[in-house]
Each structure stands twice: as C-alpha cells, then as structure tokens.
C-alpha cells in the first residue's frame, strides 16, 4: 500500500530555516564589548599594545631629557639649518630654470603655437617655486595674437578709402555688407525702396481711417448735443404749459365763489 504523503507536512522545503544571529555586539581583540558607533581611533588598546606604548613613551621622555641637557641652541641649529638650505637651493634652481627658459625664448624667433611673453614670468613668488613651465598652447598662433591687437571698428574706416584687395576675404565681406546696409538705409530714409513705399502707403491708409473716425465721432457728438438741446427745450415748454394751466384753474375757482355770494 502506497504511503499517503500528500499532507502539508510532506511539502518540499526550499531555502532552509531562518537562522538569526545572537551575538551582534562587536568586540575587540581581547573579547571586550565595544560600541557599534565608535570611531576607528577609539579602540581600547590591548595589554601588549599598552606595554609597547609605555616603552615608546619612556624612550621619548629619555630623548627629550637628553635634548634639554644638550641645549636649545643646538637643537634649533640642527633642525632649521638643513630646511633653510634646501629651501634656498630649491628657489635658486627654480629661478635658474626660469631665467634659462626666458633666455631661450628670447633667442628663438616666435613660432606658431608659442605663448606670448608676459611680465608675470619675471616675477617671483613663494607659492610658485615648485611649479613647472606650462606647455605651449597650439591654439595660440601669431595670426591670432595679431588679431587681438586689431581694432575691429577701425578696419572699415581704414579700408573705405583704401584698396580692398589688401584685406582678407572675411574683412572684405564685412565691409561690403556694411556699405550695402548704409546705402539701403539712405534710400529707405528717402522713401525710394519697396519697403519704404509700402510703409508710406500703409501709413496714409491709417491716417485716412483715423480722420474718418474723428469726423464720425464729431458728427455723433454734435447730433447727441442737438438731441439733448431739443429735449431740454421740450421740457421747458411742457413746464410753462403746466404752470399756465394751473394758474387758469385757480382763477376760475375764485370767480365761481363770488357768483354764489
């Protein structure tokens, strides 16, 4: 008879059970519990480390006592002397290197890609002792440096009375475009261009329309004023007629009373 293995207790288990860690408190080398959020330098030194630190502190104290007995002047001379000499040597080497580079640059003619000389190269600073010379920028050419010193506004004035063939293609195109624009603006001011004629026609049409609107509004205003005057005159006539009829009624009543008496 086949076993009845269809119940919930015979299901295949995947992944195994859950094993939670019990000891989550961190400890040091000696097994002492330490804080989880401690700094790296706050570790409690072990017994061996304490002994080593005590020996090192003892040796340092003995060295300090020997230095004090030797005298402060000898210590200062021995520590400051080599440092001062190395700094002077470093500054002298940097200055010699800079002077050699300046002399080499002055002897050689300027080539495309060379940086222009500046006064800052001759200045000395403490922070720039260890800096090397910068490499040449390939984008800096002799033509680009000459264009920097040119006045762009003076080029059209100079070429207006001179020969355009002396200039480059870009400069000629700029001068020709400026001259064409000046001619067009002069004709436009005189009303000889298509754009100027169209503008004048549109302006005349706008003026006519504004004049017609002004006349229409003036006529409407006059008509309104005349209508108001007519209404005022009719109102006055009505008031006079009512006053006259009221006076006649009063006079008739007095006459009737005298006859009865």
Legacy VTK file of the C-alpha trace (Angstrom):
# vtk DataFile Version 3.0
C-alpha trace
ASCII
DATASET POLYDATA
POINTS 261 float
0.000 0.000 0.000
1.422 3.365 -1.068
2.126 5.856 1.693
-0.198 8.806 1.907
2.343 11.601 1.519
0.044 14.350 0.341
-0.342 16.333 3.538
1.093 19.725 4.412
3.903 18.157 6.457
5.479 16.462 3.434
5.875 19.584 1.237
9.393 20.164 -0.092
11.242 22.851 1.877
13.301 25.342 -0.084
15.864 27.649 1.425
16.045 26.035 4.811
15.083 27.579 8.098
15.817 31.045 9.431
18.998 31.293 11.474
19.179 34.611 13.284
22.485 35.734 14.744
22.502 36.044 18.515
25.798 37.779 19.261
25.531 41.122 17.426
27.551 43.135 19.925
31.015 43.858 18.411
34.054 43.000 20.492
37.721 43.915 20.295
40.739 41.579 20.092
40.545 40.693 23.788
36.802 39.940 23.657
35.711 43.161 25.377
32.389 44.582 24.077
32.713 47.894 22.237
30.213 50.385 20.871
28.807 49.841 17.402
29.097 53.556 16.525
32.622 54.123 17.793
35.324 55.943 15.874
38.173 53.900 14.333
40.716 55.501 16.664
38.688 54.851 19.820
39.612 51.149 20.081
40.647 50.010 23.534
44.333 49.059 23.386
45.205 45.546 24.392
47.672 44.663 27.114
50.505 44.134 24.602
49.833 47.454 22.932
49.753 49.213 26.294
53.172 47.788 27.160
54.575 48.866 23.776
53.141 52.373 24.162
54.600 52.672 27.661
58.037 51.662 26.373
57.794 54.158 23.490
56.738 56.975 25.814
59.610 56.134 28.141
62.125 56.293 25.305
60.677 59.607 24.103
60.941 61.073 27.577
64.565 59.996 27.792
65.289 61.562 24.416
63.608 64.796 25.497
65.727 64.905 28.629
68.896 64.409 26.580
67.869 67.199 24.221
67.184 69.544 27.081
70.569 68.777 28.565
72.250 69.384 25.204
70.689 72.862 24.949
68.025 74.529 22.804
70.508 76.321 20.524
71.974 73.096 19.162
68.512 71.637 18.515
67.338 74.738 16.663
70.509 74.850 14.576
70.343 71.181 13.654
66.630 71.316 12.678
66.438 74.717 10.933
69.752 74.601 9.079
69.058 71.816 6.545
65.485 73.011 5.947
66.636 76.566 5.202
69.383 75.344 2.905
67.044 73.064 0.962
64.549 75.901 0.506
67.241 78.262 -0.757
68.569 75.639 -3.116
65.068 74.938 -4.400
64.383 78.621 -5.019
67.743 79.089 -6.720
67.104 76.103 -9.008
63.629 77.364 -9.917
64.972 80.849 -10.634
67.778 79.494 -12.807
65.328 77.313 -14.720
63.001 80.252 -15.295
65.823 82.528 -16.465
67.097 79.852 -18.839
63.633 79.423 -20.331
63.243 83.196 -20.810
66.657 83.482 -22.446
65.934 80.545 -24.734
62.608 82.065 -25.731
64.193 85.451 -26.477
66.893 83.899 -28.651
64.487 81.808 -30.724
62.074 83.536 -33.128
58.380 83.273 -32.344
56.754 80.221 -33.908
53.089 79.273 -34.283
51.934 77.732 -31.046
54.225 79.741 -28.742
52.730 81.645 -25.848
53.247 85.423 -25.833
55.752 86.634 -23.213
54.313 88.306 -20.150
55.666 90.281 -17.236
54.425 87.686 -14.778
57.216 85.309 -15.832
59.823 87.619 -14.341
58.013 87.934 -11.014
58.960 85.598 -8.173
56.556 84.184 -5.619
56.952 81.666 -2.816
53.958 79.629 -3.970
55.321 79.172 -7.479
58.665 77.608 -6.580
57.579 74.062 -7.369
55.504 74.883 -10.471
56.812 73.722 -13.830
56.653 75.764 -17.007
53.324 75.447 -18.793
53.294 73.789 -22.235
52.649 75.905 -25.301
49.046 76.234 -26.405
48.683 75.086 -30.038
45.667 77.373 -30.483
47.776 80.482 -29.874
49.276 81.446 -33.218
50.939 84.582 -34.494
47.846 85.467 -36.534
45.514 85.117 -33.558
47.777 87.332 -31.459
47.837 89.975 -34.180
44.039 89.890 -34.419
43.758 90.538 -30.692
45.555 93.882 -31.041
43.485 94.977 -34.045
40.627 97.419 -33.627
37.591 95.925 -35.414
35.902 99.333 -35.722
38.944 100.888 -37.391
39.122 98.317 -40.205
36.096 99.605 -42.198
37.233 103.225 -41.814
40.743 102.386 -42.996
39.539 100.312 -45.939
36.836 102.780 -47.004
39.339 104.936 -48.846
41.961 102.245 -49.474
42.270 99.104 -51.541
40.059 96.177 -50.504
42.453 93.686 -52.051
44.832 94.268 -49.140
42.295 92.784 -46.712
41.182 89.230 -46.130
38.015 87.770 -47.608
36.117 87.954 -44.339
37.058 91.594 -43.801
36.070 92.484 -47.370
32.695 90.787 -46.948
32.091 92.638 -43.686
32.971 95.999 -45.254
30.818 95.361 -48.320
27.867 94.302 -46.170
28.188 97.437 -44.053
28.381 99.679 -47.126
25.334 97.969 -48.682
23.377 98.446 -45.465
24.301 102.129 -45.331
23.139 102.626 -48.931
19.875 100.808 -48.241
19.196 102.862 -45.111
19.812 106.077 -47.056
17.355 105.054 -49.800
14.880 103.893 -47.175
15.021 107.290 -45.451
14.347 108.971 -48.816
11.378 106.650 -49.473
12.824 105.030 -52.589
12.752 101.405 -51.507
9.841 98.967 -51.794
9.656 98.624 -48.048
9.557 102.400 -47.585
6.811 102.798 -50.201
4.752 100.047 -48.582
5.212 101.683 -45.194
4.142 105.074 -46.554
1.033 103.592 -48.207
0.080 101.804 -45.011
0.678 104.996 -43.034
-1.533 107.017 -45.412
-4.304 104.425 -45.095
-4.066 104.546 -41.311
-4.218 108.342 -41.360
-7.323 108.306 -43.578
-9.001 105.802 -41.299
-8.183 107.867 -38.222
-9.501 111.034 -39.885
-12.753 109.288 -40.839
-13.151 108.009 -37.285
-12.550 111.501 -35.926
-15.182 113.049 -38.217
-17.685 110.313 -37.374
-17.199 110.799 -33.662
-17.533 114.573 -34.089
-20.810 114.177 -36.010
-22.162 111.760 -33.400
-21.237 114.223 -30.659
-22.977 117.134 -32.436
-26.059 115.025 -33.069
-26.191 113.992 -29.438
-25.830 117.595 -28.271
-28.635 118.725 -30.630
-30.894 115.958 -29.334
-30.203 116.999 -25.757
-30.986 120.636 -26.603
-34.291 119.636 -28.200
-35.232 117.574 -25.158
-34.389 120.484 -22.847
-36.492 122.912 -24.938
-39.424 120.492 -24.988
-39.167 120.082 -21.223
-39.210 123.854 -20.716
-42.260 124.244 -22.943
-44.055 121.499 -21.013
-43.272 123.173 -17.691
-44.572 126.545 -18.928
-47.767 124.979 -20.239
-48.410 123.255 -16.914
-47.851 126.479 -14.998
-50.271 128.345 -17.289
-52.992 125.707 -16.934
-52.545 125.669 -13.147
-52.950 129.462 -12.988
-56.102 129.381 -15.080
-57.697 126.775 -12.783
-57.029 128.905 -9.702
-58.573 131.996 -11.330
-61.749 130.122 -12.406
-62.411 128.806 -8.881
-62.252 132.317 -7.371
-64.771 133.657 -9.916
-67.260 130.856 -9.219
-67.230 131.572 -5.477
-68.048 135.277 -5.919
-71.134 134.485 -8.019
-72.628 132.270 -5.283
-72.332 135.039 -2.759
LINES 1 262
261 0 1 2 3 4 5 6 7 8 9 10 11 12 13 14 15 16 17 18 19 20 21 22 23 24 25 26 27 28 29 30 31 32 33 34 35 36 37 38 39 40 41 42 43 44 45 46 47 48 49 50 51 52 53 54 55 56 57 58 59 60 61 62 63 64 65 66 67 68 69 70 71 72 73 74 75 76 77 78 79 80 81 82 83 84 85 86 87 88 89 90 91 92 93 94 95 96 97 98 99 100 101 102 103 104 105 106 107 108 109 110 111 112 113 114 115 116 117 118 119 120 121 122 123 124 125 126 127 128 129 130 131 132 133 134 135 136 137 138 139 140 141 142 143 144 145 146 147 148 149 150 151 152 153 154 155 156 157 158 159 160 161 162 163 164 165 166 167 168 169 170 171 172 173 174 175 176 177 178 179 180 181 182 183 184 185 186 187 188 189 190 191 192 193 194 195 196 197 198 199 200 201 202 203 204 205 206 207 208 209 210 211 212 213 214 215 216 217 218 219 220 221 222 223 224 225 226 227 228 229 230 231 232 233 234 235 236 237 238 239 240 241 242 243 244 245 246 247 248 249 250 251 252 253 254 255 256 257 258 259 260
